[in-house]
Amino acid sequence: MTRTATDSVGLRSPVNPEGWQPDTNGINAYRDDEALQQLLALYLPASDLATLRPTFESLGDLIGGRLDQLAHSADRNPPTLHPRDRQGRDRQWIEKHPAYTEMERIGYGEFAMAAMSHRPALGLNHPVPHAAKYAIQYLFAQAEFGLLCPISMTDALTRTIRHFADPALVERYLPGLTADDLEHQIQGAMFMTERAAGSDVGATITRAVPNGNAWRLHGDKWFCSNTDAGLALVLARPEGAPSGIKGVSLFLLPRDLPEGGRNAYRIVRLKDKLGTRSMPSGEITLEGALAWMVGEPGQGFVQMAEMINQSRLSNAVRSAGMMRRAWREAVTVARGRSAFGRRLIDMPLQQRQLLKILLPGEQALSMVLYTADALSRADSGDAEGKALRRILTPLVKFRVCRDARKVTGDAMEARGGVGYIEEWIEPRLLRDSHLGSIWEGTSNIVALDVLRAARKDSAHTALGDALRRRMTATEVPAELRKQLAELLDRAVQAVDVAAVAGLDGDQHARTVASGLYHTASACLLAAEGSTLPGDGGSRRLLLAQLVIDHKLTPRDPLSPNDKCYSDAVALLMR
Ligand SMILES: Cc1cc2nc3c(=O)[nH]c(=O)nc-3n(C[C@H](O)[C@H](O)[C@H](O)COP(=O)(O)OP(=O)(O)OC[C@H]3O[C@@H](n4cnc5c(N)ncnc54)[C@H](O)[C@@H]3O)c2cc1C
C-alpha cells in the first residue's frame, strides 16, 4: 500500500491511490489502546499490572495476527455433529475445526482465561483481579467472540459450584475446570432454556427424579451452547415440586459418568446460527441423565443467577471489545483511503460518523471496568460493591450489547462496499454483535432487571451516591461536576419513578436504563479525565462532554448545533 501523507488531521494530499484496503493487521491491540492502558492503572495494583503487562502485550500481538486468522477460519468452518464414532458405535461427537481447537489452546491454556479467577495464574501468586480478567476478554473479543462463550461459562460454572455445590463435587471437578491443558480440561455449559421457557424460566418442565444420592433428568433443552461440555448446570423441576420459579432446582450434569461411559442424554442437532459460528449451540434430550442437585431445592434460579450474571458481564465486555475492533478498523480505513482528492478522515461528515463509532465503545470500556471493580468489591464483602454490581451488571449488558449492534453496522459502512464482504472482519463483527442482546436475557429482560435492582435493593441510589463521591474525589472541574450531578439526580429519579410504578413503569424500563447508563458513563469519563495525565485525560473529559451533548441533551433535528464537536475531532482522531 502506498502512503503519501502523514497521519496529521487536516492534510489534504491523496493517499493510497491504488485503493488498497487498509486494515489493522500487525497492530498490537493493547499497545494501540492508550485508554485501556491508562484505565488499568486506575483499577489494578501497580505490582499486578507490572506482572500482567507482558500478558496484555502478547495477547495484543495475537489480536493483530494469529488469533485473527484462526477466528476467521473457525467462523468459516463451523462445528459438525457426528451421530456415531468410526466403529459405528452410538457415541456422538462434535467435530471442531483445528482453528477453533488452536484458539481453545490459546484461551484456556496460554492465557488461563477460564481458570484465572480460581487459582494463581499469569505470573501472579493469587487469582487474577476481575478488572484484569475482563481486560483480557476485551482484547480477545477483538479477534474472536464465539469461543468466549464457553470460556466464560466454564469460569462462571466453576464460580457457581464453588458457591453452592457439595464440597466433594467441587473437589472432584475443580482440577479439571481449572486445568490449562486441553487433554485434562473440563469445560462448562448452562442448559436452561426450553422451547416454552426462555425468558420465563418459571415455565421449566424438565423433570428431576430422585435416584439414591443423585437425580435423573428427563426433558428437552432447546439452546445449549458448548453442547459437548464436560459439565453443565441445568435447571429442572423435581417431581412434586410446586409450579413456577419456586419449584425449579439447579443440577450439575456430567457428560461422562464417574464410573465410565457417557451420561444418558443426546445431542439432537446443532443450530445453524447467524453468529458465533465457530462454537456449537445445540438441542439436547435428557433421557434419565444422572445429575446432582446443587445447593437448596427450589433455589435453582436464584443460584443460577450467579452464573447468568457472570455471563452477562462477560457479554457486555465482549461487546465493548467488538466495538473497539470496529472503531480500529474504521479509523484505519479513514486514515488510509482517500476520495475526491482528500483523505476520508479529513472530511467533516466522515469525522462525525467516526466519532459516533468511537464514543459508545469508550463509554463501554469505562463502564465495564467499573463494573468489574464493583464485582471485586462485592466478592470481598463490601456492601456498596454488592449494590453497584447488582445494578451495573444488567445495565451494561443492556446498553453495551445494544450499542455494539449499531457501532458494528456503522463500521461496516465506514469501510465501504468491501465492509459487506465476508473476507473482512466487519460482517463477522456485525453478526456476532447481534447475539449479545439476545442470550443471557434479552434487552427487555435485562432492562426490567435494572428496575428490579432499584425496587428491591435501592441499587440505583447507591450508584448515584458512589458516582457523586467519585467526581468529588477526582476533582472534576466544578462546572462540569455541577452539570453531571444534576443529570445524575434526574437519571436516578427517573429509574425510581419507573421502579415504583410497577407494571405501568415497565414500559419505560429501557428508556430510564439508557438514561442511567449514559449519565453514569459521563460521570466516569469525567472522573477518569480529571485523574489521567496528558492527552489521555483531556480525551476522556471531551468524551464526557460528548455524552452529555449527544446522549443526554435534547436536540432539535431541524437546528443542529454541536458545541464541542470540532474540538473533539482533532484530539480524538489521533
Ligand atoms: C445462539 C444462542 C445460543 C444460546 N445459548 C444458550 C445456552 O447455552 N443456554 C441457555 O440456557 N440458553 C441459551 N440461549 C437461549 C437464550 O438465552 C434465549 O433464547 C433467550 O433468553 C430468550 O428466550 P426465548 O428464546 O424463549 O425468547 P422469549 O422469552 O420467548 O422472548 C421473545 C421476546 O419477548 C420478550 N419478552 C419476554 N418476556 C418479556 C417481558 N416480561 N416483558 C417484555 N418483553 C418480554 C423478549 O424480550 C423477546 O424480545 C441461546 C440463544 C441463542 C440465540
Ligand as a Chemical Component Dictionary entry (heavy atoms), coordinates in Angstrom:
data_LIG
# 
_chem_comp.id                   LIG 
_chem_comp.type                 NON-POLYMER 
_chem_comp.pdbx_formal_charge   0 
_chem_comp.three_letter_code    LIG 
# 
loop_
_chem_comp_atom.comp_id 
_chem_comp_atom.atom_id 
_chem_comp_atom.alt_atom_id 
_chem_comp_atom.type_symbol 
_chem_comp_atom.charge 
_chem_comp_atom.model_Cartn_x 
_chem_comp_atom.model_Cartn_y 
_chem_comp_atom.model_Cartn_z 
_chem_comp_atom.pdbx_ordinal 
LIG C1  C1  C 0 -27.015 -18.624 19.720 1  
LIG C2  C2  C 0 -27.751 -18.817 21.006 2  
LIG C3  C3  C 0 -27.141 -19.546 21.996 3  
LIG C4  C4  C 0 -27.813 -19.760 23.198 4  
LIG N1  N1  N 0 -27.201 -20.496 24.172 5  
LIG C5  C5  C 0 -27.879 -20.796 25.303 6  
LIG C6  C6  C 0 -27.305 -21.645 26.296 7  
LIG O1  O1  O 0 -26.160 -22.061 26.194 8  
LIG N2  N2  N 0 -28.047 -21.968 27.371 9  
LIG C7  C7  C 0 -29.307 -21.496 27.550 10 
LIG O2  O2  O 0 -29.923 -21.837 28.551 11 
LIG N3  N3  N 0 -29.888 -20.686 26.638 12 
LIG C8  C8  C 0 -29.193 -20.321 25.525 13 
LIG N4  N4  N 0 -29.763 -19.498 24.582 14 
LIG C9  C9  C 0 -31.154 -19.110 24.759 15 
LIG C10 C10 C 0 -31.369 -17.636 25.087 16 
LIG O3  O3  O 0 -30.879 -17.329 26.358 17 
LIG C11 C11 C 0 -32.866 -17.377 24.948 18 
LIG O4  O4  O 0 -33.181 -17.507 23.573 19 
LIG C12 C12 C 0 -33.283 -16.020 25.461 20 
LIG O5  O5  O 0 -33.177 -15.993 26.868 21 
LIG C13 C13 C 0 -34.710 -15.647 25.062 22 
LIG O6  O6  O 0 -35.611 -16.659 25.343 23 
LIG P1  P1  P 0 -36.637 -17.155 24.223 24 
LIG O7  O7  O 0 -35.854 -17.519 23.018 25 
LIG O8  O8  O 0 -37.528 -18.192 24.791 26 
LIG O9  O9  O 0 -37.487 -15.872 23.850 27 
LIG P2  P2  P 0 -38.790 -15.344 24.616 28 
LIG O10 O10 O 0 -38.568 -15.431 26.078 29 
LIG O11 O11 O 0 -39.977 -16.012 24.053 30 
LIG O12 O12 O 0 -38.776 -13.815 24.188 31 
LIG C14 C14 C 0 -39.357 -13.317 22.975 32 
LIG C15 C15 C 0 -39.482 -11.801 23.109 33 
LIG O13 O13 O 0 -40.355 -11.481 24.178 34 
LIG C16 C16 C 0 -39.775 -10.535 25.030 35 
LIG N5  N5  N 0 -40.223 -10.735 26.417 36 
LIG C17 C17 C 0 -40.255 -11.888 27.127 37 
LIG N6  N6  N 0 -40.683 -11.649 28.385 38 
LIG C18 C18 C 0 -40.928 -10.315 28.469 39 
LIG C19 C19 C 0 -41.381 -9.435  29.489 40 
LIG N7  N7  N 0 -41.675 -9.870  30.719 41 
LIG N8  N8  N 0 -41.536 -8.125  29.197 42 
LIG C20 C20 C 0 -41.234 -7.660  27.978 43 
LIG N9  N9  N 0 -40.788 -8.428  26.979 44 
LIG C21 C21 C 0 -40.640 -9.738  27.212 45 
LIG C22 C22 C 0 -38.274 -10.755 24.896 46 
LIG O14 O14 O 0 -37.538 -9.574  25.220 47 
LIG C23 C23 C 0 -38.157 -11.132 23.425 48 
LIG O15 O15 O 0 -38.000 -9.977  22.673 49 
LIG C24 C24 C 0 -29.096 -19.226 23.397 50 
LIG C25 C25 C 0 -29.693 -18.469 22.384 51 
LIG C26 C26 C 0 -29.032 -18.258 21.207 52 
LIG C27 C27 C 0 -29.692 -17.459 20.133 53 
# 
loop_
_chem_comp_bond.comp_id 
_chem_comp_bond.atom_id_1 
_chem_comp_bond.atom_id_2 
_chem_comp_bond.value_order 
_chem_comp_bond.pdbx_ordinal 
LIG C1  C2  SING 1  
LIG C2  C3  SING 2  
LIG C2  C26 DOUB 3  
LIG C3  C4  DOUB 4  
LIG C4  N1  SING 5  
LIG C4  C24 SING 6  
LIG N1  C5  DOUB 7  
LIG C5  C6  SING 8  
LIG C5  C8  SING 9  
LIG C6  O1  DOUB 10 
LIG C6  N2  SING 11 
LIG N2  C7  SING 12 
LIG C7  O2  DOUB 13 
LIG C7  N3  SING 14 
LIG N3  C8  DOUB 15 
LIG C8  N4  SING 16 
LIG N4  C9  SING 17 
LIG N4  C24 SING 18 
LIG C9  C10 SING 19 
LIG C10 O3  SING 20 
LIG C10 C11 SING 21 
LIG C11 O4  SING 22 
LIG C11 C12 SING 23 
LIG C12 O5  SING 24 
LIG C12 C13 SING 25 
LIG C13 O6  SING 26 
LIG O6  P1  SING 27 
LIG P1  O7  DOUB 28 
LIG P1  O8  SING 29 
LIG P1  O9  SING 30 
LIG O9  P2  SING 31 
LIG P2  O10 DOUB 32 
LIG P2  O11 SING 33 
LIG P2  O12 SING 34 
LIG O12 C14 SING 35 
LIG C14 C15 SING 36 
LIG C15 O13 SING 37 
LIG C15 C23 SING 38 
LIG O13 C16 SING 39 
LIG C16 N5  SING 40 
LIG C16 C22 SING 41 
LIG N5  C17 SING 42 
LIG N5  C21 SING 43 
LIG C17 N6  DOUB 44 
LIG N6  C18 SING 45 
LIG C18 C19 SING 46 
LIG C18 C21 DOUB 47 
LIG C19 N7  SING 48 
LIG C19 N8  DOUB 49 
LIG N8  C20 SING 50 
LIG C20 N9  DOUB 51 
LIG N9  C21 SING 52 
LIG C22 O14 SING 53 
LIG C22 C23 SING 54 
LIG C23 O15 SING 55 
LIG C24 C25 DOUB 56 
LIG C25 C26 SING 57 
LIG C26 C27 SING 58 
# 
